[in-house]
Amino acid sequence: MLRYFHLVFGILLFVVFLITGQYMTADFPDKEAIPQDLRLLMRSRHIYILFSALIHVVLGVYLSVQPAAWRKALQGTGSLILTLSSLLFIWAFVAETYTQQHFTDISRYGIYASLAGVIVHIFGGVSIGKHEW
């Protein structure tokens, strides 16, 4: 179930990535007309959405839910954190590039949450001695 969620959510995030790319093209057809700092801000927030989508797709393909209850709990917690980070990236794209047009802590918290979610998944999923490296 968790694998399926990550795969579907990752594909949906990839669609959001494509839509935000089309939105940027339609909203700012002349890239040179906008300030370079705003353009960089916009493109980086756009790439963060792709980054998040790829994490979810990879988890959807490779995640192996562990039988131990505490490991399942860690994997579920990691998945929740990663999902929240994805939503933060979408919010950051809208808020930082279109509403406020400057850097805020939204994307920073999304990056930190992605890191935390991956680390929690590592602790929940790695069991040394049972896998061939």
VEXDOFI-729406 format. One record per residue: residue in one letter; residue number from 1; x, y, z of N, C-alpha, C, CB in turn. Coordinates in pm, 1 decimal. Glycine has a CB too. Example, Ala and Ser with C-alpha at 12.3 -4.5 7.8 and 13.67 -1.06 7.14 Angstrom:
+------+------+----------+----------+----------+----------+----------+----------+----------+----------+----------+----------+----------+----------+
: resn : resi :       nx :       ny :       nz :      cax :      cay :      caz :       cx :       cy :       cz :      cbx :      cby :      cbz :
+------+------+----------+----------+----------+----------+----------+----------+----------+----------+----------+----------+----------+----------+
:    A :    1 :   1319.0 :   -569.0 :    780.0 :   1230.0 :   -450.0 :    780.0 :   1320.0 :   -330.0 :    780.0 :   1130.8 :   -447.3 :    904.6 :
:    S :    2 :   1285.0 :   -225.0 :    708.0 :   1367.0 :   -106.0 :    714.0 :   1290.0 :      3.0 :    787.0 :   1408.4 :    -59.8 :    572.5 :
+------+------+----------+----------+----------+----------+----------+----------+----------+----------+----------+----------+----------+----------+
***
This chain:
+------+------+----------+----------+----------+----------+----------+----------+----------+----------+----------+----------+----------+----------+
: resn : resi :       nx :       ny :       nz :      cax :      cay :      caz :       cx :       cy :       cz :      cbx :      cby :      cbz :
+------+------+----------+----------+----------+----------+----------+----------+----------+----------+----------+----------+----------+----------+
:    M :    1 :     82.7 :   -120.3 :      0.0 :      0.0 :      0.0 :      0.0 :     86.8 :    126.3 :      0.0 :    -93.9 :      0.0 :    121.7 :
:    L :    2 :    192.4 :    126.9 :     82.1 :    280.8 :    243.1 :     90.0 :    355.1 :    263.9 :    -41.8 :    381.1 :    226.6 :    205.4 :
:    R :    3 :    397.1 :    152.9 :   -103.4 :    465.3 :    162.8 :   -233.6 :    371.8 :    223.7 :   -337.5 :    514.2 :     23.3 :   -281.0 :
:    Y :    4 :    248.6 :    174.7 :   -339.7 :    150.6 :    224.2 :   -436.1 :    125.0 :    373.5 :   -414.5 :     18.5 :    144.8 :   -424.6 :
:    F :    5 :    111.0 :    414.2 :   -288.4 :     90.6 :    555.8 :   -258.3 :    204.7 :    639.9 :   -313.8 :     77.8 :    577.4 :   -107.0 :
:    H :    6 :    328.7 :    598.7 :   -285.8 :    444.0 :    676.5 :   -331.6 :    450.8 :    682.1 :   -484.1 :    573.6 :    617.0 :   -275.8 :
:    L :    7 :    421.8 :    571.4 :   -549.3 :    427.1 :    570.0 :   -695.2 :    322.3 :    663.8 :   -754.6 :    406.4 :    427.6 :   -748.1 :
:    V :    8 :    199.1 :    652.6 :   -708.4 :     91.2 :    738.5 :   -759.9 :    117.3 :    884.6 :   -724.4 :    -45.8 :    693.8 :   -703.4 :
:    F :    9 :    156.3 :    910.9 :   -600.0 :    182.9 :   1048.2 :   -557.5 :    300.7 :   1106.8 :   -634.9 :    210.9 :   1053.3 :   -406.4 :
:    G :   10 :    403.7 :   1026.3 :   -658.0 :    518.8 :   1072.5 :   -735.6 :    481.8 :   1106.7 :   -878.7 :    627.2 :    967.4 :   -735.2 :
:    I :   11 :    397.2 :   1025.1 :   -939.6 :    351.8 :   1053.6 :  -1076.6 :    267.8 :   1180.6 :  -1078.0 :    270.4 :    934.5 :  -1134.0 :
:    L :   12 :    181.0 :   1196.3 :   -978.5 :    101.1 :   1319.3 :   -969.3 :    190.7 :   1441.9 :   -950.9 :      0.8 :   1309.6 :   -852.6 :
:    L :   13 :    293.7 :   1428.7 :   -869.1 :    387.7 :   1539.8 :   -851.5 :    461.1 :   1571.1 :   -981.4 :    488.8 :   1507.3 :   -740.8 :
:    F :   14 :    492.9 :   1467.7 :  -1058.7 :    557.6 :   1490.9 :  -1187.3 :    463.8 :   1567.3 :  -1280.6 :    600.3 :   1357.4 :  -1251.4 :
:    V :   15 :    335.4 :   1535.7 :  -1275.5 :    236.6 :   1610.6 :  -1354.4 :    231.2 :   1755.7 :  -1306.6 :     95.8 :   1544.6 :  -1344.0 :
:    V :   16 :    236.8 :   1777.5 :  -1175.3 :    241.6 :   1914.1 :  -1121.4 :    366.2 :   1985.6 :  -1172.6 :    240.1 :   1912.4 :   -965.8 :
:    F :   17 :    479.0 :   1914.6 :  -1175.9 :    602.8 :   1971.0 :  -1230.6 :    582.2 :   2015.7 :  -1375.6 :    717.7 :   1867.7 :  -1222.2 :
:    L :   18 :    519.4 :   1931.5 :  -1456.5 :    494.1 :   1967.4 :  -1596.3 :    400.0 :   2087.5 :  -1607.1 :    435.1 :   1847.8 :  -1672.0 :
:    I :   19 :    297.1 :   2088.8 :  -1523.9 :    200.6 :   2199.4 :  -1526.6 :    266.9 :   2329.9 :  -1483.6 :     80.1 :   2168.5 :  -1435.4 :
:    T :   20 :    348.7 :   2325.5 :  -1378.8 :    415.6 :   2448.5 :  -1335.7 :    513.2 :   2498.1 :  -1442.4 :    489.9 :   2425.4 :  -1202.9 :
:    G :   21 :    573.7 :   2406.0 :  -1515.0 :    660.9 :   2446.5 :  -1626.0 :    582.9 :   2516.7 :  -1735.6 :    733.2 :   2325.4 :  -1683.8 :
:    Q :   22 :    466.8 :   2462.5 :  -1769.4 :    382.6 :   2526.5 :  -1870.1 :    330.3 :   2661.1 :  -1820.0 :    265.3 :   2434.7 :  -1907.8 :
:    Y :   23 :    299.6 :   2666.3 :  -1692.2 :    252.2 :   2790.6 :  -1632.3 :    359.0 :   2899.2 :  -1640.8 :    211.5 :   2767.6 :  -1486.2 :
:    M :   24 :    483.8 :   2862.4 :  -1612.1 :    593.2 :   2960.2 :  -1620.8 :    610.3 :   3008.3 :  -1764.5 :    725.5 :   2899.0 :  -1568.9 :
:    T :   25 :    600.3 :   2916.3 :  -1859.8 :    615.3 :   2953.0 :  -2000.7 :    503.8 :   3046.8 :  -2044.9 :    616.6 :   2827.8 :  -2088.9 :
:    A :   26 :    381.5 :   3017.2 :  -2002.1 :    268.0 :   3100.9 :  -2041.1 :    269.8 :   3235.8 :  -1969.8 :    137.1 :   3028.7 :  -2011.8 :
:    D :   27 :    309.5 :   3235.6 :  -1844.0 :    307.1 :   3357.7 :  -1764.1 :    423.0 :   3451.3 :  -1797.2 :    310.1 :   3323.0 :  -1617.1 :
:    F :   28 :    538.2 :   3394.2 :  -1829.8 :    656.9 :   3473.0 :  -1862.3 :    717.7 :   3424.3 :  -1993.9 :    761.0 :   3464.7 :  -1748.0 :
:    P :   29 :    650.0 :   3452.7 :  -2107.3 :    702.6 :   3402.7 :  -2234.8 :    838.7 :   3462.8 :  -2270.3 :    603.9 :   3432.0 :  -2346.2 :
:    D :   30 :    863.4 :   3585.7 :  -2227.1 :    992.6 :   3649.3 :  -2252.6 :   1075.6 :   3640.5 :  -2125.2 :    975.2 :   3798.4 :  -2298.7 :
:    K :   31 :   1161.5 :   3539.0 :  -2120.2 :   1240.6 :   3514.4 :  -1999.1 :   1330.0 :   3632.0 :  -1963.0 :   1325.3 :   3390.4 :  -2017.0 :
:    E :   32 :   1372.1 :   3705.7 :  -2061.4 :   1464.1 :   3817.1 :  -2036.2 :   1393.4 :   3938.2 :  -1975.7 :   1533.0 :   3857.8 :  -2165.5 :
:    A :   33 :   1259.8 :   3938.1 :  -1977.8 :   1185.2 :   4053.2 :  -1926.8 :   1173.8 :   4053.6 :  -1774.5 :   1046.9 :   4055.6 :  -1987.8 :
:    I :   34 :   1196.4 :   3939.6 :  -1712.0 :   1185.5 :   3934.7 :  -1566.0 :   1325.1 :   3942.4 :  -1504.6 :   1112.2 :   3805.2 :  -1519.8 :
:    P :   35 :   1335.1 :   3994.1 :  -1383.9 :   1466.3 :   4002.4 :  -1317.9 :   1528.7 :   3862.9 :  -1302.0 :   1452.7 :   4070.6 :  -1179.5 :
:    Q :   36 :   1659.9 :   3856.6 :  -1314.4 :   1729.3 :   3728.1 :  -1307.8 :   1713.6 :   3659.5 :  -1172.7 :   1875.8 :   3747.5 :  -1337.6 :
:    D :   37 :   1709.6 :   3735.9 :  -1063.9 :   1693.4 :   3672.4 :   -933.4 :   1555.9 :   3607.1 :   -919.5 :   1714.0 :   3774.8 :   -822.1 :
:    L :   38 :   1451.4 :   3670.9 :   -973.4 :   1318.0 :   3611.7 :   -970.6 :   1312.4 :   3488.3 :  -1061.0 :   1212.1 :   3715.2 :  -1014.2 :
:    R :   39 :   1378.3 :   3496.4 :  -1173.3 :   1381.8 :   3382.5 :  -1266.0 :   1451.7 :   3262.7 :  -1201.3 :   1453.6 :   3421.6 :  -1397.4 :
:    L :   40 :   1562.7 :   3287.9 :  -1134.5 :   1634.0 :   3181.1 :  -1065.3 :   1549.0 :   3123.1 :   -952.4 :   1767.3 :   3233.0 :  -1010.0 :
:    L :   41 :   1481.9 :   3208.9 :   -877.6 :   1394.1 :   3165.2 :   -769.9 :   1283.5 :   3075.5 :   -824.9 :   1333.9 :   3286.4 :   -696.9 :
:    M :   42 :   1222.0 :   3118.4 :   -933.0 :   1112.7 :   3044.4 :   -993.7 :   1159.0 :   2907.7 :  -1044.2 :   1052.2 :   3124.9 :  -1107.9 :
:    R :   43 :   1269.9 :   2905.6 :  -1113.4 :   1319.6 :   2779.9 :  -1169.4 :   1364.0 :   2683.3 :  -1060.1 :   1435.5 :   2806.9 :  -1264.8 :
:    S :   44 :   1424.6 :   2734.0 :   -954.8 :   1468.6 :   2643.9 :   -847.4 :   1348.8 :   2582.5 :   -775.5 :   1557.6 :   2719.3 :   -746.7 :
:    R :   45 :   1243.2 :   2660.3 :   -753.0 :   1123.5 :   2606.0 :   -687.6 :   1057.0 :   2502.9 :   -777.6 :   1023.6 :   2718.9 :   -652.8 :
:    H :   46 :   1063.1 :   2526.8 :   -906.7 :   1010.5 :   2432.6 :  -1005.0 :   1089.6 :   2301.2 :   -999.4 :   1016.3 :   2493.7 :  -1147.6 :
:    I :   47 :   1220.6 :   2309.2 :   -991.4 :   1306.0 :   2190.5 :   -985.1 :   1286.7 :   2115.8 :   -852.7 :   1453.9 :   2230.0 :  -1002.6 :
:    Y :   48 :   1258.4 :   2186.8 :   -744.2 :   1232.3 :   2119.8 :   -616.4 :   1111.7 :   2026.4 :   -627.6 :   1208.8 :   2223.7 :   -504.9 :
:    I :   49 :   1012.3 :   2066.2 :   -705.9 :    895.3 :   1980.3 :   -725.8 :    936.7 :   1852.8 :   -799.5 :    784.3 :   2055.4 :   -804.9 :
:    L :   50 :   1022.0 :   1865.9 :   -900.4 :   1073.2 :   1748.0 :   -971.0 :   1152.6 :   1659.1 :   -875.4 :   1161.7 :   1790.3 :  -1090.8 :
:    F :   51 :   1239.6 :   1719.8 :   -797.0 :   1319.9 :   1647.6 :   -697.9 :   1229.7 :   1564.0 :   -606.8 :   1404.4 :   1746.5 :   -613.8 :
:    S :   52 :   1123.9 :   1623.4 :   -559.4 :   1031.8 :   1554.9 :   -470.2 :    957.6 :   1442.6 :   -542.5 :    932.3 :   1654.2 :   -411.0 :
:    A :   53 :    916.4 :   1468.3 :   -665.2 :    847.6 :   1365.5 :   -743.7 :    936.9 :   1243.9 :   -764.1 :    803.6 :   1421.8 :   -879.6 :
:    L :   54 :   1063.3 :   1267.5 :   -793.2 :   1156.2 :   1156.4 :   -816.5 :   1178.7 :   1073.8 :   -690.1 :   1289.7 :   1209.3 :   -867.9 :
:    I :   55 :   1185.7 :   1138.8 :   -575.1 :   1199.2 :   1064.3 :   -449.2 :   1079.8 :    971.2 :   -430.7 :   1211.2 :   1161.5 :   -328.5 :
:    H :   56 :    959.4 :   1022.8 :   -454.5 :    838.8 :    941.0 :   -436.7 :    832.0 :    827.2 :   -538.0 :    714.0 :   1028.0 :   -448.5 :
:    V :   57 :    868.5 :    853.5 :   -662.5 :    865.5 :    747.6 :   -763.7 :    964.0 :    636.5 :   -727.7 :    898.2 :    805.0 :   -903.4 :
:    V :   58 :   1083.4 :    674.5 :   -685.6 :   1182.6 :    573.2 :   -647.0 :   1132.5 :    491.7 :   -527.8 :   1318.2 :    639.9 :   -612.9 :
:    L :   59 :   1073.5 :    557.0 :   -429.2 :   1016.8 :    482.2 :   -316.9 :    903.3 :    391.3 :   -364.0 :    966.0 :    578.7 :   -208.1 :
:    G :   60 :    824.0 :    439.2 :   -458.0 :    715.5 :    357.7 :   -510.9 :    763.5 :    234.4 :   -584.5 :    631.0 :    439.5 :   -602.0 :
:    V :   61 :    880.0 :    241.6 :   -642.1 :    935.1 :    127.6 :   -715.6 :   1013.6 :     34.0 :   -623.4 :   1025.2 :    176.8 :   -829.3 :
:    Y :   62 :   1090.3 :     88.7 :   -531.3 :   1185.0 :      8.3 :   -454.9 :   1152.4 :    -13.4 :   -307.7 :   1315.7 :     70.0 :   -463.9 :
:    L :   63 :   1055.7 :     56.8 :   -252.4 :   1029.7 :     46.1 :   -108.8 :    990.7 :    -96.2 :    -70.0 :    919.5 :    143.7 :    -67.2 :
:    S :   64 :   1054.6 :   -145.5 :     32.1 :   1022.2 :   -276.4 :     89.1 :    979.6 :   -253.4 :    233.6 :   1144.8 :   -376.4 :     80.3 :
:    V :   65 :    849.7 :   -265.5 :    258.2 :    798.3 :   -241.2 :    392.9 :    847.2 :   -353.8 :    484.0 :    641.3 :   -232.3 :    393.5 :
:    Q :   66 :    908.5 :   -315.1 :    593.2 :    968.9 :   -410.2 :    686.6 :    862.0 :   -471.8 :    777.3 :   1077.8 :   -340.8 :    771.4 :
:    P :   67 :    880.1 :   -598.1 :    817.5 :    778.9 :   -664.1 :    900.7 :    775.0 :   -615.6 :   1046.4 :    803.1 :   -811.9 :    899.3 :
:    A :   68 :    886.4 :   -571.4 :   1100.1 :    887.9 :   -526.3 :   1240.0 :    803.4 :   -399.8 :   1255.2 :   1033.6 :   -500.1 :   1288.0 :
:    A :   69 :    723.0 :   -396.7 :   1360.0 :    629.8 :   -285.0 :   1380.0 :    701.9 :   -151.0 :   1390.9 :    546.5 :   -308.3 :   1505.1 :
:    W :   70 :    813.7 :   -147.2 :   1462.1 :    883.9 :    -20.0 :   1479.6 :    942.8 :     27.9 :   1347.7 :    994.6 :    -33.7 :   1584.8 :
:    R :   71 :    984.4 :    -65.6 :   1262.4 :   1036.8 :    -26.1 :   1131.1 :    924.2 :     25.9 :   1041.4 :   1108.3 :   -145.4 :   1063.3 :
:    K :   72 :    809.4 :    -41.6 :   1046.8 :    692.5 :      5.8 :    970.9 :    654.3 :    146.7 :   1014.6 :    572.4 :    -90.2 :    989.7 :
:    A :   73 :    658.9 :    168.9 :   1145.8 :    624.0 :    301.0 :   1199.1 :    721.9 :    406.8 :   1148.6 :    623.0 :    298.8 :   1353.4 :
:    L :   74 :    850.9 :    373.5 :   1145.6 :    949.9 :    468.3 :   1093.6 :    927.9 :    493.9 :    944.6 :   1092.6 :    415.7 :   1117.6 :
:    Q :   75 :    900.0 :    389.0 :    869.5 :    876.8 :    407.2 :    726.7 :    751.2 :    491.1 :    701.9 :    864.4 :    271.1 :    656.8 :
:    G :   76 :    647.0 :    466.7 :    779.6 :    525.6 :    547.5 :    766.4 :    549.9 :    693.1 :    802.6 :    415.4 :    491.0 :    853.7 :
:    T :   77 :    627.3 :    714.7 :    907.8 :    662.2 :    851.1 :    948.6 :    745.6 :    919.7 :    841.1 :    738.7 :    849.7 :   1082.3 :
:    G :   78 :    843.4 :    848.0 :    786.8 :    924.8 :    903.6 :    678.5 :    840.5 :    939.5 :    557.8 :   1033.1 :    805.2 :    637.9 :
:    S :   79 :    743.9 :    854.4 :    526.0 :    655.5 :    881.3 :    412.5 :    569.6 :   1004.5 :    436.9 :    566.4 :    760.6 :    384.9 :
:    L :   80 :    520.2 :   1018.1 :    558.9 :    440.4 :   1136.0 :    593.6 :    524.2 :   1263.1 :    581.9 :    383.6 :   1122.7 :    736.2 :
:    I :   81 :    645.8 :   1258.5 :    633.4 :    734.3 :   1375.6 :    626.4 :    765.0 :   1411.1 :    480.9 :    865.8 :   1349.1 :    703.6 :
:    L :   82 :    792.6 :   1309.6 :    398.0 :    821.4 :   1335.5 :    256.5 :    699.8 :   1392.1 :    183.6 :    867.8 :   1207.1 :    187.6 :
:    T :   83 :    581.5 :   1344.0 :    218.6 :    459.4 :   1397.2 :    157.2 :    439.7 :   1543.6 :    195.7 :    336.4 :   1313.8 :    199.5 :
:    L :   84 :    461.2 :   1574.6 :    322.4 :    449.8 :   1714.4 :    366.6 :    554.3 :   1802.5 :    298.8 :    464.8 :   1723.7 :    519.2 :
:    S :   85 :    674.4 :   1749.8 :    279.4 :    777.8 :   1829.2 :    211.6 :    737.3 :   1858.0 :     67.5 :    913.6 :   1756.0 :    214.9 :
:    S :   86 :    672.8 :   1762.4 :      3.2 :    626.2 :   1784.0 :   -134.2 :    523.2 :   1896.5 :   -140.0 :    566.0 :   1654.5 :   -191.4 :
:    L :   87 :    432.9 :   1895.6 :    -43.9 :    331.7 :   2001.6 :    -39.0 :    395.9 :   2137.0 :     -9.9 :    225.5 :   1969.6 :     67.5 :
:    L :   88 :    500.0 :   2137.2 :     72.6 :    573.4 :   2261.9 :     98.1 :    638.4 :   2314.3 :    -29.7 :    680.5 :   2240.1 :    206.6 :
:    F :   89 :    691.9 :   2225.0 :   -113.0 :    754.3 :   2268.6 :   -238.2 :    652.3 :   2330.9 :   -333.1 :    823.7 :   2150.8 :   -306.6 :
:    I :   90 :    533.8 :   2272.2 :   -339.7 :    429.2 :   2330.0 :   -425.5 :    387.2 :   2465.7 :   -370.8 :    306.2 :   2235.1 :   -435.2 :
:    W :   91 :    368.9 :   2473.7 :   -240.9 :    333.1 :   2600.6 :   -177.3 :    442.9 :   2704.0 :   -201.4 :    309.6 :   2581.1 :    -25.3 :
:    A :   92 :    568.3 :   2662.5 :   -188.9 :    680.3 :   2754.9 :   -210.8 :    681.7 :   2805.9 :   -353.8 :    813.7 :   2686.5 :   -178.4 :
:    F :   93 :    651.1 :   2719.3 :   -449.9 :    648.0 :   2763.3 :   -589.1 :    547.6 :   2876.6 :   -606.5 :    612.9 :   2645.9 :   -682.5 :
:    V :   94 :    429.5 :   2859.3 :   -551.1 :    325.0 :   2961.4 :   -565.3 :    357.9 :   3085.3 :   -482.0 :    188.0 :   2904.4 :   -523.4 :
:    A :   95 :    389.7 :   3065.3 :   -355.3 :    408.1 :   3178.5 :   -263.6 :    534.0 :   3258.3 :   -293.5 :    412.8 :   3129.1 :   -120.9 :
:    E :   96 :    644.6 :   3190.1 :   -317.0 :    771.3 :   3261.3 :   -332.8 :    787.4 :   3323.2 :   -471.1 :    886.2 :   3167.6 :   -306.1 :
:    T :   97 :    730.7 :   3261.3 :   -572.8 :    752.6 :   3314.9 :   -707.4 :    640.9 :   3405.5 :   -755.6 :    769.5 :   3202.6 :   -804.3 :
:    Y :   98 :    519.4 :   3381.8 :   -710.7 :    408.3 :   3461.3 :   -763.1 :    346.1 :   3554.6 :   -660.2 :    302.6 :   3370.5 :   -816.7 :
:    T :   99 :    338.8 :   3513.0 :   -535.0 :    275.1 :   3597.2 :   -434.7 :    372.5 :   3699.4 :   -377.5 :    218.1 :   3511.5 :   -322.9 :
:    Q :  100 :    486.2 :   3651.9 :   -325.4 :    579.2 :   3741.4 :   -257.4 :    697.9 :   3781.7 :   -343.6 :    628.7 :   3676.7 :   -132.0 :
:    Q :  101 :    731.2 :   3701.0 :   -440.1 :    842.2 :   3724.1 :   -533.1 :    975.9 :   3745.7 :   -462.7 :    811.8 :   3843.6 :   -620.1 :
:    H :  102 :    996.6 :   3672.2 :   -356.8 :   1127.6 :   3668.1 :   -291.5 :   1134.9 :   3541.8 :   -206.3 :   1152.1 :   3796.2 :   -204.2 :
:    F :  103 :   1255.6 :   3510.8 :   -161.6 :   1280.1 :   3390.0 :    -83.9 :   1210.2 :   3396.9 :     51.3 :   1430.1 :   3368.5 :    -64.7 :
:    T :  104 :   1148.1 :   3285.1 :     89.9 :   1093.5 :   3269.3 :    224.8 :   1146.5 :   3137.3 :    280.7 :    935.3 :   3272.3 :    224.4 :
:    D :  105 :   1105.9 :   3105.6 :    400.5 :   1150.9 :   2980.8 :    462.2 :   1070.9 :   2858.7 :    416.9 :   1142.8 :   2992.7 :    611.8 :
:    I :  106 :    969.5 :   2876.7 :    334.8 :    885.8 :   2763.6 :    293.8 :    968.6 :   2657.3 :    222.3 :    771.9 :   2811.5 :    202.7 :
:    S :  107 :   1044.8 :   2697.5 :    122.5 :   1124.7 :   2599.4 :     48.2 :   1236.0 :   2541.8 :    135.4 :   1184.8 :   2663.5 :    -78.0 :
:    R :  108 :   1292.0 :   2622.7 :    221.8 :   1395.8 :   2573.2 :    312.7 :   1340.0 :   2462.2 :    401.4 :   1451.7 :   2688.3 :    399.7 :
:    Y :  109 :   1220.4 :   2484.3 :    456.5 :   1158.1 :   2381.1 :    539.6 :   1125.7 :   2256.9 :    457.0 :   1030.4 :   2435.2 :    605.7 :
:    G :  110 :   1090.2 :   2276.3 :    330.8 :   1065.8 :   2162.1 :    242.9 :   1191.0 :   2079.7 :    221.1 :   1011.9 :   2209.0 :    109.8 :
:    I :  111 :   1304.2 :   2146.5 :    203.0 :   1431.7 :   2076.0 :    184.7 :   1469.7 :   2001.4 :    312.5 :   1544.0 :   2175.2 :    145.1 :
:    Y :  112 :   1457.3 :   2068.9 :    426.6 :   1488.6 :   2003.4 :    553.8 :   1396.2 :   1884.1 :    578.2 :   1477.2 :   2103.7 :    669.9 :
:    A :  113 :   1269.1 :   1899.9 :    544.4 :   1174.0 :   1789.8 :    562.8 :   1207.7 :   1672.9 :    470.4 :   1030.0 :   1837.9 :    536.9 :
:    S :  114 :   1251.8 :   1701.3 :    348.8 :   1293.8 :   1593.3 :    258.1 :   1411.6 :   1517.1 :    316.4 :   1330.9 :   1649.7 :    119.6 :
:    L :  115 :   1507.6 :   1590.3 :    367.1 :   1623.3 :   1526.6 :    429.7 :   1579.9 :   1440.7 :    548.4 :   1725.2 :   1632.8 :    475.0 :
:    A :  116 :   1494.5 :   1495.7 :    633.0 :   1447.4 :   1421.1 :    750.1 :   1369.8 :   1296.4 :    708.4 :   1359.4 :   1510.6 :    838.6 :
:    G :  117 :   1283.1 :   1309.6 :    608.5 :   1205.4 :   1194.9 :    562.4 :   1292.2 :   1083.8 :    506.9 :   1107.1 :   1238.2 :    458.0 :
:    V :  118 :   1394.2 :   1120.0 :    430.8 :   1485.9 :   1019.3 :    376.5 :   1563.6 :    951.8 :    489.5 :   1583.6 :   1083.7 :    275.0 :
:    I :  119 :   1611.2 :   1029.7 :    585.7 :   1686.1 :    971.8 :    698.3 :   1598.2 :    876.6 :    779.1 :   1741.0 :   1083.3 :    789.7 :
:    V :  120 :   1474.3 :    915.6 :    804.0 :   1383.2 :    828.2 :    878.3 :   1358.2 :    699.8 :    799.3 :   1249.1 :    900.7 :    907.8 :
:    H :  121 :   1343.0 :    711.3 :    667.5 :   1326.5 :    591.5 :    584.3 :   1450.2 :    502.3 :    589.6 :   1297.2 :    631.1 :    439.1 :
:    I :  122 :   1566.6 :    561.6 :    593.0 :   1689.8 :    481.7 :    602.4 :   1690.4 :    401.5 :    732.3 :   1815.5 :    572.9 :    594.8 :
:    F :  123 :   1660.6 :    467.6 :    844.1 :   1659.3 :    396.5 :    972.2 :   1548.4 :    291.5 :    977.4 :   1642.2 :    495.7 :   1087.2 :
:    G :  124 :   1438.0 :    317.3 :    909.8 :   1328.2 :    220.8 :    909.9 :   1347.0 :    106.0 :    813.2 :   1201.3 :    289.8 :    878.3 :
:    G :  125 :   1428.3 :    125.9 :    711.9 :   1438.0 :     24.6 :    607.7 :   1564.8 :    -56.2 :    603.8 :   1421.7 :     87.6 :    480.3 :
:    V :  126 :   1672.7 :     -3.2 :    654.6 :   1800.8 :    -73.6 :    645.4 :   1811.5 :   -174.6 :    758.5 :   1919.7 :     26.0 :    650.0 :
:    S :  127 :   1840.7 :   -296.3 :    720.8 :   1867.0 :   -399.2 :    821.6 :   1993.8 :   -471.9 :    779.4 :   1745.5 :   -499.2 :    836.8 :
:    I :  128 :   2102.5 :   -437.1 :    840.5 :   2234.1 :   -490.8 :    804.7 :   2237.2 :   -640.5 :    834.6 :   2347.8 :   -416.7 :    882.0 :
:    G :  129 :   2291.2 :   -714.7 :    740.5 :   2302.1 :   -858.2 :    757.2 :   2194.4 :   -935.5 :    684.2 :   2297.9 :   -892.1 :    901.1 :
:    K :  130 :   2089.2 :   -868.6 :    641.7 :   1982.0 :   -936.7 :    570.5 :   1985.1 :   -909.4 :    420.7 :   1848.7 :   -895.2 :    626.9 :
:    H :  131 :   2058.9 :   -809.2 :    379.7 :   2064.5 :   -773.1 :    238.7 :   2204.8 :   -793.0 :    185.7 :   2019.2 :   -628.2 :    217.4 :
:    E :  132 :   2211.5 :   -823.8 :     57.5 :   2341.4 :   -825.6 :     -9.0 :   2371.6 :   -686.1 :    -57.8 :   2344.3 :   -927.2 :   -126.4 :
:    W :  133 :   2485.6 :   -635.9 :    -23.5 :   2524.5 :   -502.1 :    -66.3 :   2602.9 :   -516.7 :   -187.9 :   2602.7 :   -426.2 :     39.6 :
+------+------+----------+----------+----------+----------+----------+----------+----------+----------+----------+----------+----------+----------+
***
